[in-house]
Amino acid sequence: MLTDPAASSNLVSGISDYTLLSQRCQEIISALENSKTLFDFISNHYKTTSWHIQRIYRIRNNLVHAAFVERDINLIIDHLNFYIRSTISVLIDRLHGFQFNNLGEIFMAIEDNYFSLIAVLEENIKNSSRGNILFYDKDMVFKGPIFI
């Protein structure tokens, strides 16, 4: 729906009362336009996700190994609460609904899909003529393990 201009236009107009949701939807539609915009979008998301995981691990180490709690632990928990809940929810759904035996398999599938997609996008960008970025196969994104 997001890659079809007519359907995405109907979607955006249908949610126009919800300003933030409409803005986010338009950002995603723009990110899906070509290999370069998708590469930037996916790379930034990967870096942000990695940063959050490192942050959670650092907090965990402080608690477990040093019995140290950061002064602003409640603020950190509040900031990470939605991220952690949504991530765990998706992982549980993937374990339940698909042929993954454990969390490690899910993470490996997502990581493989990410690196494969990034490699294809980089190749498309490299082989694009100036100002005319090549498109990518949308099934790579929407049928891969990231969006199973």
Sequence and secondary structure as in RCSB ss.txt:
>XXXX:A:sequence
MLTDPAASSNLVSGISDYTLLSQRCQEIISALENSKTLFDFISNHYKTTSWHIQRIYRIRNNLVHAAFVERDINL
IIDHLNFYIRSTISVLIDRLHGFQFNNLGEIFMAIEDNYFSLIAVLEENIKNSSRGNILFYDKDMVFKGPIFI
>XXXX:A:secstr
 TTSHHHHHHHHHHTTTSHHHHHHHHHHHHHTSSHHHHHHHHHHHHHHHHHHHHHHHHHHHHHHHH    TTHHH
HHHHHHHHHHHHHHHHHHHHHHSS  SHHHHHHHHHHHHHHHHHHHHHHHHTSBTTB     HHHHHSSGGG 
